Amino acid sequence: MAKGDAQRVATILDVAAAAGVSRTTVSRYLSQQFGSMSPATKARIDAAVAELSYRPSRLARGLRQDKSFTIGFVVPDITNPFAISVLRGAESVAEKRGYMLMVCNSDRDPVKERRYLDVLRSYGIDGLLIFTTGHNDEVVRELAAGPVPIVLVDQDIQDAELDLVGSDNVRAVEDAVEHLVEAGYDDVAYFTDVIGSTTSRAERADVFRTRFAPHATVSARVYEADVRDDAQLDAQLEAFLADPRGRRRCLFAGHGVMMLRLYSRLKERGLRIPDEISLLGFDDDEWARSAEPPLTTISQSTRDIGARATELLLDHIDGSVESRTVTRLPARLVVRRSTLPSGAH
């Protein structure tokens, strides 16, 4: 480019001229088709792109390849640390592979979620990640019958036959129950959001009941409450506290936000953890590690869930996978002072 053109936006022809190659070679470079390109040629184009501050037109690239290079991601609560970490993993993979991530937060509102699904479809996205509220299964099944690839995150949808990436809930709850039994707890309550048709909540609660069933001396109860409804959660907690069925009592939270709410309420009531009641739960958030006492948690591979789901979706877009894949990533029990064994200090 000439001096007088300093303010003009560089084009693909400018890059080709600066690197001494054809426009077609630069196009192959921008599409990351390096197979037949020599290292020297690639280095010259690298230098030209940097010198000219060249930014390829995403629209033009999409028109050439019949793609928008955009994937949608519908999440139920963008303020939840679990969702934030999953999003970070998804974004990192999307960016590396040249895609933009369009995020829609449904606020756990099924109507809002349905509207976002319709909007994303109209935007011509290349693929869709769905962390569903569990109330729009039929809508998702209809979308699954269309041309846009879909990968579910954390929550499955019955009979949809879609790819799923989430945690190994069965093993995670089994490890937690085994720990509580070995530590001598005999009155345990599992606190979860209202289960409804949410598969991960149902799965965790079912494993909790099943694994405690052989232990006749242990009272194991499940309490459902909308974590955003203070009155509802307080009522369920009071119901458990007012009905002791053992000497060693423990609350088991189904996710990180629930664990935080329970922790705050135990502190407000002046109940000492773990002397009077113990607490553990899903999600190894920073606050749980720095709480007093530090809390026993189930650490999920949240960032990896987002990354793996996005990799799988992009592989579908590229046509490199066809069959359904269900991926369950390991979750690790991290034992801390909030669940001490009987007699420990």
C-alpha positions in Angstrom: 0.0 0.0 0.0 1.2 3.5 -0.8 1.8 6.2 1.9 -1.4 8.0 0.9 -3.3 4.8 1.5 -2.3 4.6 5.2 -5.9 4.9 6.4 -7.3 2.5 3.9 -8.3 -0.9 5.2 -6.0 -3.6 3.7 -7.5 -6.2 1.3 -6.5 -9.7 0.4 -4.9 -8.3 -2.8 -2.7 -6.0 -0.7 -1.5 -9.1 1.4 -0.9 -11.0 -1.8 1.2 -8.2 -3.3 3.2 -7.7 -0.1 4.0 -11.4 0.2 4.7 -11.9 -3.5 2.1 -14.6 -3.9 -1.3 -15.0 -5.6 -4.7 -14.1 -4.2 -5.5 -17.8 -4.3 -2.5 -18.7 -2.1 -3.6 -16.1 0.5 -7.1 -17.5 0.4 -5.7 -21.0 1.2 -3.7 -19.4 4.0 -6.8 -17.8 5.5 -8.7 -21.1 5.3 -5.7 -22.7 7.1 -5.1 -25.0 4.1 -1.3 -25.3 4.7 -0.8 -28.8 3.2 0.8 -27.7 -0.1 2.2 -24.4 1.2 5.9 -24.1 1.9 7.1 -22.8 5.3 8.8 -19.9 3.5 5.5 -18.9 1.8 3.5 -19.1 5.0 6.1 -17.0 6.8 5.9 -14.3 4.1 2.1 -14.2 4.3 2.4 -14.1 8.2 4.6 -11.1 7.9 2.4 -9.3 5.3 -0.7 -9.9 7.4 1.1 -8.4 10.5 2.6 -5.5 8.6 -0.7 -4.5 7.0 -2.8 -5.2 10.1 -5.0 -7.2 7.8 -8.3 -8.5 9.1 -10.2 -10.9 6.8 -13.9 -10.3 6.2 -15.9 -12.8 8.1 -18.9 -12.2 5.9 -16.9 -12.7 2.7 -15.3 -15.9 4.1 -18.7 -17.2 5.1 -20.2 -16.5 1.7 -17.4 -18.3 0.0 -17.7 -21.4 2.1 -21.5 -21.2 2.7 -21.0 -20.8 6.5 -21.5 -18.0 9.0 -18.6 -19.2 11.2 -20.9 -18.6 14.2 -22.2 -21.1 16.7 -24.9 -20.4 19.2 -24.8 -21.3 22.9 -28.0 -21.2 25.0 -27.3 -21.3 28.8 -29.8 -21.2 31.7 -27.9 -18.9 34.0 -24.9 -16.9 32.9 -24.2 -15.8 36.4 -23.7 -19.4 37.7 -19.9 -20.2 38.1 -20.5 -23.6 36.5 -21.9 -22.0 33.3 -19.2 -19.3 33.3 -16.4 -22.0 33.3 -18.2 -24.0 30.6 -18.5 -20.9 28.5 -14.8 -20.2 28.8 -13.9 -23.7 27.6 -16.3 -23.4 24.7 -15.0 -19.9 23.7 -11.4 -21.0 23.7 -12.0 -23.8 21.3 -14.3 -21.8 19.0 -11.8 -19.0 18.7 -8.9 -21.4 17.9 -11.0 -22.9 15.1 -12.1 -19.5 13.7 -15.7 -19.4 15.0 -17.6 -16.8 16.9 -19.7 -17.8 19.9 -23.1 -16.2 20.2 -24.3 -16.6 23.8 -27.9 -16.4 24.9 -28.9 -16.4 28.6 -32.4 -17.8 29.2 -32.4 -16.9 32.9 -34.0 -20.4 33.5 -37.1 -19.1 31.7 -38.5 -21.7 29.3 -40.3 -19.0 27.2 -37.1 -17.0 26.9 -35.2 -20.1 26.0 -37.6 -21.0 23.3 -37.4 -17.5 21.8 -33.6 -17.7 21.7 -33.7 -21.0 20.0 -35.9 -19.5 17.3 -33.7 -16.4 17.0 -30.5 -18.4 16.7 -32.0 -20.5 13.9 -33.0 -17.4 12.0 -29.4 -16.0 12.3 -28.1 -18.9 10.1 -25.7 -20.3 12.7 -23.5 -23.3 11.8 -24.1 -25.2 15.0 -25.8 -25.0 18.4 -24.8 -25.8 21.9 -27.7 -26.2 24.3 -27.6 -26.2 28.1 -31.3 -26.7 28.4 -33.7 -25.7 31.2 -35.5 -29.0 30.6 -38.8 -27.4 29.5 -38.4 -27.2 25.7 -37.6 -30.8 24.8 -40.0 -30.9 22.0 -38.7 -27.7 20.4 -35.1 -29.1 20.6 -36.3 -32.4 19.0 -37.7 -30.4 16.1 -34.4 -28.5 15.8 -32.5 -31.8 15.8 -34.4 -33.0 12.7 -33.0 -30.0 10.8 -29.7 -29.3 9.2 -28.0 -27.5 12.1 -25.8 -29.8 14.3 -26.6 -29.7 18.0 -24.6 -30.8 21.0 -26.2 -30.9 24.5 -24.3 -29.7 27.5 -24.9 -31.2 31.0 -28.6 -32.0 30.4 -29.8 -34.8 28.2 -33.1 -34.9 26.3 -34.9 -38.2 26.1 -35.3 -39.7 22.6 -33.6 -36.7 21.0 -30.5 -38.9 20.1 -28.2 -35.8 20.3 -24.6 -35.7 21.4 -24.1 -35.0 25.0 -21.1 -33.8 27.1 -21.4 -33.6 30.8 -20.1 -34.9 34.1 -20.0 -38.5 35.3 -22.8 -37.9 37.8 -23.1 -41.5 38.8 -19.5 -42.0 39.9 -19.4 -38.5 41.5 -22.4 -39.2 43.8 -21.2 -42.8 44.5 -17.8 -41.4 45.7 -19.5 -38.8 47.9 -21.9 -41.4 49.5 -19.0 -43.8 50.2 -17.1 -41.0 51.9 -20.1 -40.1 54.1 -20.7 -43.7 55.1 -17.1 -44.3 55.9 -17.0 -41.0 57.9 -20.0 -42.3 60.1 -22.8 -40.0 58.9 -26.2 -41.4 59.7 -28.6 -38.6 58.8 -28.0 -37.1 55.3 -30.1 -34.8 53.2 -29.6 -34.2 49.5 -30.7 -30.7 48.5 -31.5 -30.0 44.9 -33.3 -27.6 42.7 -36.8 -28.7 41.7 -36.0 -31.8 39.6 -38.8 -31.8 37.1 -37.5 -33.1 33.7 -33.9 -32.0 34.3 -31.9 -35.1 33.7 -28.8 -34.3 35.7 -30.8 -33.4 38.8 -32.8 -36.6 38.5 -29.7 -38.7 37.9 -27.9 -37.4 41.0 -30.9 -37.7 43.3 -31.6 -41.3 42.1 -27.9 -42.4 42.7 -28.0 -40.8 46.1 -31.1 -42.8 47.1 -29.8 -46.0 45.5 -26.4 -45.9 47.1 -27.7 -45.2 50.5 -30.5 -47.9 50.3 -28.3 -50.8 51.5 -27.3 -48.8 54.6 -30.3 -49.5 56.9 -28.9 -47.4 59.8 -28.6 -44.3 57.6 -31.5 -41.9 57.0 -31.1 -40.5 53.5 -33.7 -37.9 52.3 -34.1 -35.7 49.2 -35.3 -32.2 49.4 -36.3 -30.1 46.4 -36.4 -26.3 46.4 -36.0 -23.5 43.9 -32.6 -22.1 44.9 -33.9 -18.6 43.9 -36.9 -18.8 46.3 -35.6 -18.0 49.8 -38.9 -18.9 51.5 -39.1 -22.3 49.8 -35.4 -23.2 50.6 -35.8 -22.0 54.2 -38.9 -24.2 54.6 -37.1 -27.3 53.3 -34.0 -26.7 55.4 -36.2 -26.2 58.6 -38.0 -29.4 57.8 -34.8 -31.3 57.9 -33.3 -29.5 60.9 -36.5 -30.1 62.9 -36.6 -33.8 62.2 -33.2 -35.3 63.4 -32.9 -39.0 62.6 -29.3 -39.6 63.6 -26.3 -38.3 65.6 -24.1 -37.2 62.7 -26.0 -35.0 60.2 -24.9 -33.7 56.8 -26.3 -31.6 54.0 -25.3 -32.6 50.4 -25.9 -29.8 47.9 -26.7 -30.7 44.3 -24.8 -27.7 42.8 -22.5 -24.8 43.9 -25.2 -22.1 44.2 -27.2 -24.4 46.4 -24.2 -25.2 48.6 -23.5 -21.4 49.0 -27.2 -20.8 50.1 -27.1 -23.7 52.6 -23.7 -22.5 54.0 -25.0 -19.0 54.5 -28.1 -20.3 56.3 -26.2 -22.6 58.6 -24.0 -19.7 59.5 -27.0 -17.4 60.1 -28.4 -20.0 62.5 -25.2 -20.3 64.4 -24.7 -24.0 63.5 -21.1 -25.0 63.7 -19.7 -26.9 60.7 -18.8 -29.8 61.1 -19.4 -30.0 64.9 -23.1 -29.7 64.7 -23.8 -30.3 61.1 -21.7 -31.1 58.0 -21.8 -29.8 54.4 -20.6 -30.9 51.0 -21.7 -30.4 47.5 -21.1 -30.2 43.8 -18.7 -27.6 42.3 -15.3 -26.7 43.8 -15.8 -22.9 43.6 -13.2 -20.6 45.1 -15.5 -19.5 47.9 -15.9 -23.1 49.0 -12.2 -23.6 49.3 -11.7 -20.4 51.3 -14.8 -20.9 53.6 -14.4 -21.6 57.3 -14.1 -24.5 57.5 -13.1 -25.3 53.9 -15.8 -27.3 52.3 -15.7 -30.8 50.9 -16.7 -30.6 47.2 -17.1 -32.5 44.0 -14.9 -30.8 41.5 -16.3 -31.0 38.0 -14.3 -30.7 34.7 -16.4 -27.6 33.8 -14.0 -25.9 31.4 -13.3 -29.3 29.7 -17.0 -29.9 29.3 -17.4 -26.6 27.3 -14.2 -27.3 25.3 -15.2 -31.0 24.5 -18.7 -30.0 23.5 -17.5 -27.3 21.2 -14.9 -29.6 19.6 -17.6 -32.2 19.0 -19.9 -29.6 17.5 -17.3 -28.2 15.1 -16.4 -31.8 14.1 -20.1 -32.3 13.1 -20.0 -29.0 11.2 -16.9 -30.2 9.3 -18.5 -33.6 8.6 -15.8 -35.6 10.4 -18.3 -37.3 12.8 -21.7 -38.7 12.2 -22.8 -41.1 15.0 -24.1 -40.0 18.4 -21.5 -39.5 21.2 -22.2 -39.3 24.9 -19.1 -38.0 26.8 -19.0 -38.2 30.6 -16.0 -36.4 32.1 -14.8 -37.4 35.5 -15.6 -35.4 38.6 -13.3 -35.6 41.7 -14.3 -35.7 45.4 -12.2 -33.2 47.3 -12.4 -34.0 51.0 -11.9 -31.0 53.4 -12.8 -30.2 57.0 -16.5 -29.8 56.5 -17.0 -33.6 56.6 -14.7 -34.9 59.2 -14.8 -38.6 60.1 -16.3 -39.6 63.4 -14.0 -38.8 66.3 -11.7 -36.6 64.1 -10.8 -33.1 65.3 
